[in-house]
Every structure is written in structure tokens, then in C-alpha cells.
């Protein structure tokens, strides 16, 4: 009798490794086949709105001294006396934070705007506000009016508030479940690239000086003009066409364009199931989100996730990192270069996050990100407190702040936008996005306006409140947030059903299988 050949453990590992490689290769081929030219064009058109948000978040950082000088000169020309130091601080804080105030209004209208005009047309119409804002800010110096900067920042805030609702929504609705995470991160990638570009252009050798700061603010017109060129060639969201407008033929045409194939029956079937489920529901408004029991937990998670992004203290880094680095002993030019390091870290880490999003999962990455931010926010405080005693702590405080940004980009930077759209089906999604965007912008305004005053009151301990909040957000995520990766919208909605209902369904299914 022939002896049976044994396979050694090393051979098992080799075979397992080969199978794993084939699995990854097949997955990559499958994903690559789903990424068509029209899908890329549509994603790029949407991400330009995200870029606009990032650019206007970071653009105000580097020209701080030039804008303050312009305000003083304007006030002197009007009244014969300059601004007091306190008034200058308050006026610049208003210029910084009024952007978020405009974002609140834009965010509140985002859901209605998306449903009334559509995702693509809504993006197109929004470019008008961006162009008007750019003109106001660019011509402010010519008109000797710093009030025009304030109004321009408010209008561009409104513009970006709409973008923060429209861009993620459009990206999610043109993607398939297995690339939704990667495509969703593109919103945050656009934000981080915009942030980096604003910081680089803000170098004193380029536009971040007393001669060109108005041009730096006015360049926000560029992404709007690009959208006017690109978006007319992009399809409308198939989900919006089928579920919201009941236009199956147009939805199929949009799907064929996005998928690059006429075989789109699976996508249509999934959307029809969602449409059928939605038809049994009442019309969902912002008010009903807070009233209906089935929406309470997803809405609470969506709100807390947005708070975990903005109340983490990251806005203090985005808006005031240049002054923070100057206080660490760097000269203004070097401080601006160090500030651009924040943008580089954000872009690199967002790129790292794209493949991890659908592999590690949203919940895991968010927990890791919050934990890292908690640790490094404490170290920021320690280095700031001891930098007078230990000289090299000045440089260490910069390194620690960059590592703090690394963990922000890993989770809290992108996941709150992605997960809100995943937690709700087509019906309540627009209203939920409006609430989420509003909460995000309100907390952005609070941090943007209060951070310099917080620094004045707490000094080197300004990050302590954010450390405490980060711990609370981590605990909430650990106990209440569920994983949504690779799930359809129907499967995610099912997670919030009552446990007894779910168990009854499972028992019924098992009984049917046995029979």
C-alpha cells in the first residue's frame, strides 16, 4: 500500500500564502475593473468641492500678520488711529471663524439643496457662491475694506458648507459597496490636498506676504471654475434618479456610464429594494429624525462622530499652527514651512487610509485615531509646559503636533463624513447629512473662535480640554459604534432594528432552511 504523503507545516504556510496572494490579486483586478473613466471624472468633479473646503480652512493661517497689518492701515486711514491689540485679535478671530458660521447655514441647507436640485446640479449651482466669495476677498484691498474679507469668508463658508454635504453624498451614491470606503475617503483626500496647497501657496516667497495675500484668498475661484468645466460631463447620481425622482431609465443610463458596462441589473435591483423599503416609510425631515425611535441611535452616532472630529482640537492646529510654531521659537518663515508639514502629513496619511478603510474597517480606524490623538494631545501639553526648562522640547512640540495630525488623518479626519451617509438609507440620508454638517460647522466655529482666547486663558494647557473630550469620544465609539464596511445600505439599516425582531427573523430563516 502506497504511503500517504504528509504536508509539512512550512508547506501549508506556503500554500496558504499563495492562496492569499491570489485572493488579493483577484480583489485588485475586481476593484480595478469597477474604476472607469467616467467614475474617475465624476469623483474628481465632486472632490473639487472637498478641495475648496480644505483650501479655505488653511488659507487664512499664513497671511495672518499681513491681514492684521491691512486692517490696522485701513482703520488708520479712516479714523486717524489704528486698532488696539485686543480689537485686532478679535477681528482676525472673526475672519477665521465667520467661515464656519457660513458653513453652518450651508450645512443646514445641504440636504434640501441636494434633494431639490440633485447631487450633480447642486454642485454646479454652488460654484456661484464660491466665485462671488473669491471676488469679494480679492478686491477687498483695492476697496480698502476689511469688511469685504469678512463677508467673503462668510459666503465661501456657506459655499463649503454645501460642499461638505453634497460632495460625500455624491461620492457614496456613485460607488459600489466594496469600493465605497475608498471612494468616500476621496472627500477627505480633497480636503487635505486643498489644505496643503493653501499652505504651500501661503509661503512668504509665493503669496503669503503683504503684496499678494489678496490673490491668495482670491484663488479660491479656481476649483469653482474647474467644476463648471468638468461636472456637465458627469452623470447624475443613479440613486437620486431612481429612488428620489423615480426615473429608472435615466438611472440605468447613469449606471452604464459609471460602470462602463450594460450589465447593471444587480445595482438596479439593490436600489429598487431600497426604493421599495423607502416607499413604505413616511417622508423624512430633519424634525422627524429626532422624533422617530428608529433614527435616534444612528443620528446620535452621526452627531458624536462629527463632534469627535472638530472638538478633538484639530482646528487649533489648522487655523493657528503658524503662531503656535512661532511661539515654539521658530522664525516666521520657518514656522510657515513647519505648518506645511501638517498638510503633507494629512495628504500622506489620507492616502494610507484609502486601502485600509475597506480592509480594517471604519470603527477600528476611528478608535485607533482617537486613541493616538488622546496620547499626543497630552504630550503636546507636556512639551509646551516644559519647553522653557528643556530647550529641545521646542522642536519636540512640533514633532508631537505632527504625530497628533497623523492619527487625526487615520480616523477622525475622514470616517465621520463616510459613516453618516452609510448609517441612513436614501430617504433620511439628506436630512441626516444636513444635521451632521450643521453640527460639524457649529463645533468648527466654536473651536475656531475660542482657541486664541483659550490660549490666552489657559496658556500652555490649552489642549487639556481636548484631551478629556478625546477620551469621552473613544469610549462612545467603543461601546456604541458598529462596523459598516462592505455592507449595503439595507444591511446597515437592519443593524438598528430591535434585537427581538432580528432574532425572530433569524429563527424563521433557520426554520425554513431546516424544512
C-alpha positions in Angstrom: 0.0 0.0 0.0 1.3 3.4 -1.0 2.3 5.6 1.9 0.2 8.8 2.2 2.4 11.9 1.6 2.4 14.3 4.5 2.4 18.1 4.0 4.7 19.8 6.5 3.7 23.0 8.3 6.1 25.0 6.2 4.4 23.7 3.1 0.9 24.6 4.5 2.1 28.1 5.2 3.5 28.4 1.6 0.2 27.2 0.1 -1.8 29.5 2.4 0.5 32.4 1.4 0.0 31.6 -2.3 -3.8 31.4 -1.9 -3.7 34.7 0.0 -1.7 36.3 -2.8 -4.2 35.0 -5.4 -7.1 36.4 -3.3 -5.5 39.8 -3.1 -4.7 39.8 -6.9 -8.3 38.8 -7.8 -9.6 41.5 -5.4 -7.3 44.2 -7.0 -8.4 43.1 -10.5 -12.1 43.2 -9.5 -11.7 46.7 -8.0 -9.7 48.0 -11.0 -12.5 46.8 -13.3 -15.0 48.9 -11.4 -13.0 52.1 -11.7 -14.0 53.5 -15.1 -13.0 56.8 -16.7 -16.5 58.3 -16.1 -16.4 57.3 -12.5 -13.0 58.9 -12.1 -14.2 62.1 -13.8 -17.3 62.2 -11.6 -15.3 61.6 -8.4 -12.8 64.3 -9.4 -15.6 66.8 -10.1 -17.1 66.1 -6.6 -13.7 66.2 -4.9 -13.0 69.7 -6.2 -15.7 70.8 -3.7 -13.8 69.0 -0.9 -10.6 70.7 -2.1 -12.4 74.1 -1.8 -13.2 73.3 1.8 -9.6 72.3 2.6 -8.2 75.3 0.8 -10.3 77.8 2.7 -9.7 76.1 6.0 -5.9 76.5 5.7 -5.6 79.7 3.6 -6.1 82.1 6.5 -3.2 80.7 8.5 -0.1 82.1 6.9 -1.2 85.6 5.9 -2.3 86.4 9.5 0.2 89.2 10.0 -0.4 90.7 6.6 -4.1 90.8 7.1 -3.8 92.3 10.6 -1.5 95.0 9.1 -4.0 95.7 6.4 -6.8 96.1 9.0 -4.7 98.5 11.0 -3.7 100.5 8.0 -7.4 100.7 6.8 -8.6 101.7 10.3 -5.8 104.4 10.5 -6.8 105.8 7.1 -10.4 106.0 8.2 -10.1 107.4 11.7 -6.5 108.5 12.1 -5.9 105.9 14.7 -5.0 102.2 14.5 -6.7 99.2 16.1 -5.9 98.2 19.6 -4.2 94.8 20.0 -7.4 93.3 21.6 -9.6 94.6 18.7 -7.1 93.2 16.1 -7.1 89.8 17.8 -10.9 89.8 17.9 -11.3 90.9 14.3 -8.9 88.3 13.0 -10.7 85.6 15.1 -13.9 86.8 13.5 -12.4 86.5 10.0 -11.2 83.0 10.8 -14.5 81.8 12.5 -17.0 83.5 10.3 -16.1 80.9 7.7 -17.5 78.3 10.0 -20.6 80.4 10.6 -21.3 80.5 6.9 -20.7 76.7 6.9 -23.4 76.2 9.5 -26.0 77.8 7.2 -24.7 75.9 4.1 -24.6 72.6 6.0 -28.2 73.1 7.3 -29.4 73.6 3.7 -27.3 70.8 2.2 -30.0 68.1 2.5 -32.7 70.3 1.0 -30.4 71.6 -1.7 -29.3 68.0 -2.7 -32.9 66.8 -2.9 -34.3 69.9 -4.7 -31.6 70.4 -7.3 -30.0 67.0 -7.4 -26.5 66.0 -6.4 -24.7 67.0 -9.6 -26.7 70.1 -10.4 -26.5 71.1 -6.7 -22.7 71.0 -7.0 -22.8 73.1 -10.2 -25.1 75.8 -8.7 -22.9 76.0 -5.6 -20.0 77.3 -7.7 -21.7 80.7 -7.9 -21.2 81.3 -4.2 -17.5 80.3 -4.5 -17.0 82.8 -7.3 -18.7 85.6 -5.5 -16.7 85.0 -2.4 -13.4 84.9 -4.3 -14.2 88.3 -5.9 -15.1 89.9 -2.6 -11.9 88.7 -0.9 -9.6 89.6 -3.8 -11.0 93.1 -4.3 -11.0 93.9 -0.5 -7.6 95.6 -0.6 -8.5 97.6 -3.7 -11.6 98.8 -2.0 -9.8 99.4 1.4 -12.4 97.3 3.1 -11.6 94.5 5.5 -15.3 94.1 5.9 -15.3 92.6 2.4 -13.0 89.8 3.7 -15.4 89.1 6.5 -18.4 88.9 4.1 -16.3 86.9 1.6 -15.3 84.4 4.3 -18.9 84.0 5.3 -20.1 83.4 1.7 -17.3 80.9 1.0 -18.2 79.3 4.3 -21.7 78.9 3.0 -20.3 77.5 -0.2 -18.1 75.0 1.6 -21.0 74.0 4.0 -23.0 72.9 1.0 -19.9 71.1 -0.4 -19.4 69.1 2.8 -22.9 67.7 2.4 -23.0 67.4 -1.4 -19.6 66.0 -2.2 -19.6 63.0 0.2 -23.2 62.2 -0.8 -22.5 62.2 -4.5 -19.3 60.1 -4.0 -21.2 57.5 -1.9 -24.1 57.2 -4.3 -22.0 56.7 -7.5 -19.9 53.9 -5.8 -20.5 50.2 -5.3 -20.4 48.7 -1.7 -16.9 47.2 -2.0 -15.3 50.5 -3.1 -17.5 52.9 -1.1 -14.9 53.2 1.7 -12.1 54.0 -0.7 -14.2 56.5 -2.7 -15.6 58.0 0.5 -12.0 58.8 1.7 -11.5 60.8 -1.5 -13.6 63.6 0.2 -11.0 63.8 3.0 -8.2 63.5 0.4 -9.6 66.5 -1.4 -9.8 68.4 1.9 -6.2 67.6 2.8 -4.8 68.4 -0.7 -6.6 71.7 -0.5 -5.1 72.4 2.9 -1.6 71.5 1.7 -1.9 73.7 -1.4 -3.1 76.7 0.7 -0.1 76.2 3.0 2.4 76.0 0.1 0.9 79.0 -1.7 1.0 80.8 1.7 4.8 80.7 1.8 6.1 84.3 2.1 8.1 83.7 -1.1 4.9 83.0 -3.0 1.6 84.6 -2.0 1.7 84.7 1.8 3.1 88.2 2.0 1.9 91.8 2.2 1.9 92.1 -1.6 -0.1 89.1 -2.7 -2.3 87.9 0.3 -5.4 89.2 -1.5 -4.5 87.0 -4.5 -4.0 84.0 -2.1 -7.6 84.5 -0.9 -9.0 85.1 -4.4 -7.5 81.8 -5.8 -10.5 80.0 -4.3 -12.2 80.8 -7.6 -10.1 78.1 -9.4 -11.8 74.9 -8.2 -15.2 76.5 -8.9 -14.2 77.2 -12.5 -12.8 73.7 -12.9 -16.2 72.3 -11.7 -18.0 74.4 -14.2 -15.9 72.7 -16.9 -16.0 69.1 -15.6 -19.4 68.5 -14.0 -21.5 68.9 -17.1 -19.8 65.8 -18.5 -20.6 63.7 -15.3 -23.8 61.7 -14.8 -26.3 62.4 -12.0 -26.4 60.1 -9.0 -28.2 56.9 -10.1 -29.6 56.5 -6.6 -31.1 60.0 -6.7 -32.6 59.4 -10.1 -34.2 56.1 -9.3 -35.2 56.5 -5.6 -35.8 60.2 -5.3 -37.0 61.1 -8.8 -38.4 57.6 -9.9 -36.6 57.8 -13.2 -35.4 54.2 -13.8 -34.4 54.8 -17.5 -32.2 57.8 -16.6 -30.8 55.9 -13.6 -29.8 53.0 -15.8 -28.1 55.3 -18.3 -26.1 56.9 -15.5 -25.1 53.4 -14.1 -24.0 52.2 -17.5 -21.8 55.4 -17.9 -20.3 54.9 -14.4 -19.8 51.2 -14.5 -18.6 51.0 -18.1 -20.9 48.0 -18.8 -24.5 47.4 -19.7 -24.8 44.7 -17.1 -26.1 46.9 -14.2 -29.0 44.8 -13.1 -27.5 44.0 -9.7 -27.1 47.7 -9.0 -30.6 48.4 -10.1 -32.0 45.5 -8.1 -30.3 46.7 -4.9 -31.6 50.3 -5.5 -35.1 49.1 -6.2 -35.1 47.1 -2.9 -34.1 50.3 -1.1 -36.8 52.3 -3.1 -39.4 49.7 -2.1 -38.4 50.0 1.6 -38.5 53.7 1.4 -41.9 53.8 -0.2 -43.3 52.2 3.0 -41.8 55.0 5.1 -43.2 58.5 5.7 -41.3 61.4 4.2 -38.2 62.1 6.4 -37.5 65.6 7.6 -34.9 66.9 9.9 -37.5 67.2 12.7 -38.6 63.5 12.2 -35.0 62.4 12.6 -35.2 63.5 16.2 -38.7 62.1 16.8 -38.7 58.6 15.3 -37.1 56.0 17.5 -35.5 54.0 14.7 -33.4 57.0 13.8 -32.3 58.1 17.3 -29.3 55.9 17.7 -27.8 56.3 14.1 -28.4 60.1 14.5 -26.7 60.2 17.9 -23.7 58.3 16.4 -23.6 60.6 13.4 -23.6 63.7 15.7 -21.0 62.4 18.1 -18.7 61.3 15.2 -18.8 64.9 13.8 -18.1 66.3 17.3 -15.2 63.9 17.7 -13.7 65.4 14.5 -14.0 69.1 15.4 -13.8 69.0 19.2 -10.6 67.0 19.0 -8.7 70.2 18.9 -7.5 69.8 15.3 -8.9 73.2 14.3 -6.4 74.8 16.7 -3.7 73.2 14.6 -5.3 74.1 11.2 -6.0 77.7 12.0 -3.3 78.7 14.4 -0.3 76.3 13.8 1.8 79.1 12.4 1.5 81.2 15.6 1.9 78.0 17.7 5.2 77.3 15.9 6.4 80.9 16.2 5.7 80.6 20.0 7.9 77.5 19.9 10.8 79.7 18.9 10.7 79.4 15.1 11.1 82.5 12.9 8.0 83.3 10.8 9.4 81.8 7.6 10.4 78.5 9.3 7.0 78.5 11.1 5.2 78.6 7.7 7.3 75.7 6.4 6.5 73.7 9.6 2.8 74.5 9.0 3.0 73.0 5.5 4.2 69.8 7.2 0.7 69.5 8.7 -0.7 69.5 5.1 1.9 66.9 3.9 1.1 64.6 6.8 -2.6 64.9 6.2 -2.2 64.0 2.5 0.1 61.1 3.0 -2.0 59.6 5.8 -5.2 60.0 3.9 -3.6 58.1 1.0 -2.6 55.4 3.5 -6.2 55.3 4.8 -7.8 54.6 1.4 -6.9 50.9 1.2 -7.3 50.4 5.0 -10.9 51.8 5.0 -12.5 48.7 3.4 -10.0 46.3 5.0 -9.5 47.3 8.6 -13.0 48.9 8.9 -14.4 52.3 10.0 -14.8 51.5 13.7 -11.3 50.1 14.1 -9.6 53.0 12.4 -11.6 55.6 14.3 -10.7 54.0 17.6 -7.0 53.9 16.7 -7.1 57.5 15.5 -8.9 58.8 18.7 -6.5 56.9 21.0 -3.4 58.3 19.2 -4.8 61.8 19.3 -5.5 61.4 23.0 -1.9 60.3 23.8 -0.3 63.0 21.7 -2.6 65.8 22.8 -1.3 65.1 26.4 2.3 65.1 25.0 1.6 68.5 23.3 0.7 69.9 26.7 3.7 68.4 28.4 6.2 69.7 25.7 4.6 73.2 25.9 4.8 73.3 29.7 8.4 72.1 29.9 9.9 73.9 26.8 11.2 76.7 28.9 13.0 74.1 31.1 14.2 71.7 28.4 15.3 73.6 25.3 14.9 70.8 22.8 11.2 70.4 23.8 10.5 73.3 21.4 11.3 71.1 18.5 9.7 68.1 20.2 6.4 70.0 20.4 6.4 70.4 16.6 7.1 66.7 16.1 4.4 65.7 18.6 1.8 68.0 17.0 2.6 66.4 13.6 2.1 62.9 15.1 -1.2 64.2 16.5 -2.2 65.1 13.0 -1.2 61.6 11.8 -3.7 59.9 14.0 -6.4 62.5 13.1 -5.9 61.7 9.4 -6.0 57.9 10.1 -9.6 58.0 11.5 -11.4 61.1 12.7 -10.5 63.1 9.6 -12.5 61.1 7.1 -14.7 58.5 8.9 -17.3 60.8 10.3 -18.3 62.0 6.8 -18.3 58.5 5.4 -20.2 56.8 8.2 -23.1 59.3 8.4 -24.0 58.6 4.8 -23.8 54.8 5.5 -25.9 54.9 8.6 -29.0 56.1 6.7 -30.9 54.8 3.7 -31.8 57.1 0.7 -34.9 58.6 2.3 -33.4 60.1 5.5 -29.8 60.4 4.2 -30.1 64.0 3.0 -31.7 65.2 6.3 -29.2 63.3 8.3 -26.3 64.8 6.3 -27.8 68.3 7.0 -27.8 67.7 10.7 -24.3 66.2 10.7 -22.8 69.0 8.6 -24.5 71.6 10.8 -23.1 70.0 14.0 -19.7 69.9 12.3 -19.7 73.5 11.3 -21.0 74.8 14.7 -18.3 72.9 16.5 -15.8 74.2 13.9 -16.9 77.8 14.6 -16.7 77.3 18.4 -13.1 76.0 18.3 -12.0 78.5 15.6 -13.2 81.5 17.5 -12.4 80.3 21.1 -9.0 78.8 20.6 -6.9 82.0 20.7 -9.0 83.1 23.8 -8.5 79.6 25.2 -4.7 80.0 24.7 -4.9 83.4 26.5 -6.8 81.9 29.5 -5.0 78.5 29.8 -1.7 79.2 28.2 0.3 76.0 27.6 -2.6 74.0 29.0 -5.0 74.9 26.1 -5.1 71.3 24.8 -6.2 69.8 28.2 -10.0 70.2 27.5 -9.5 68.5 24.1 -7.7 65.5 25.7 -10.6 65.0 28.0 -13.1 65.1 25.1 -11.0 62.7 23.1 -11.2 60.1 25.9 -15.0 60.5 26.0 -15.3 60.1 22.2 -13.2 57.0 22.3 -15.4 55.4 25.0 -18.6 56.3 23.0 -17.1 54.8 19.8 -16.0 51.6 21.6 -19.4 50.9 23.2 -21.9 52.2 20.6 -20.5 52.4 17.1 -20.9 49.3 14.9 -18.9 48.3 11.8 -20.3 49.2 8.4 -17.6 48.1 6.0 -18.8 46.1 2.9 -22.4 46.3 3.9 -25.2 47.5 1.7 -27.4 50.4 2.9 -30.2 47.9 3.7 -27.9 45.7 5.8 -26.7 48.8 7.8 -30.3 49.9 8.4 -31.1 46.4 9.7 -28.5 46.8 12.4 -30.7 49.3 14.2 -33.8 47.1 14.4 -34.9 45.8 17.7 -33.0 42.7 18.9 -36.1 40.7 19.4 -37.3 41.5 15.8 -33.9 40.5 14.5 -33.8 37.2 16.4 -37.3 36.3 15.2 -36.2 36.8 11.7 -33.2 34.6 12.1 -35.2 31.9 13.7 -37.7 32.0 10.9 -34.9 31.8 8.3 -33.3 28.8 10.1 -36.7 27.0 10.3 -37.2 27.5 6.6 -33.7 26.1 5.9 -34.4 23.0 8.0 -37.7 22.4 6.3 
